[in-house]
Amino acid sequence: MKTKEIRQKNTPELQKLLHEKKGKLGNLNFDLVGGKVKNVKEIRETRKDIAKILTILQEGETVVQKTEKPE
C-alpha cells in the first residue's frame, strides 16, 4: 500500500486498517511456521504497511497537540 493512499484515509479507517494488517501479519507468521507461506516477501510488506499506518497516525496526533494551546 502506498503512503499516498494511506494519507487519504481518516483516523477510524486507519485504525481499522491497522487492526486488519496486524491480524494478517499474525496469520502469515503462523503459516510461516507451519510451512504454508510461499511468498515470504508478503510478511515484510505487511510489516512496512503497519509502520506506515502507525507513522501517519502519530503525525496526526502531533498536529492536534500543536494546534491545542496550553492554558
Contacts in CASP RR format, 6 or more apart in sequence:
PFRMAT RR
TARGET T0000
AUTHOR 0000-0000-0000
METHOD contacts of the structure
MODEL  1
MKTKEIRQKNTPELQKLLHEKKGKLGNLNFDLVGGKVKNVKEIRETRKDI
AKILTILQEGETVVQKTEKPE
1 49 0 8 1.000
1 52 0 8 1.000
3 52 0 8 1.000
3 56 0 8 1.000
6 14 0 8 1.000
6 17 0 8 1.000
6 49 0 8 1.000
6 52 0 8 1.000
6 53 0 8 1.000
6 56 0 8 1.000
7 56 0 8 1.000
9 17 0 8 1.000
11 57 0 8 1.000
11 60 0 8 1.000
14 53 0 8 1.000
14 56 0 8 1.000
14 57 0 8 1.000
15 57 0 8 1.000
17 53 0 8 1.000
18 50 0 8 1.000
18 53 0 8 1.000
18 54 0 8 1.000
18 57 0 8 1.000
21 46 0 8 1.000
21 49 0 8 1.000
21 50 0 8 1.000
21 53 0 8 1.000
22 50 0 8 1.000
24 46 0 8 1.000
25 43 0 8 1.000
25 46 0 8 1.000
25 47 0 8 1.000
25 50 0 8 1.000
28 37 0 8 1.000
28 42 0 8 1.000
28 43 0 8 1.000
28 46 0 8 1.000
29 43 0 8 1.000
31 37 0 8 1.000
32 40 0 8 1.000
32 43 0 8 1.000
37 43 0 8 1.000
END
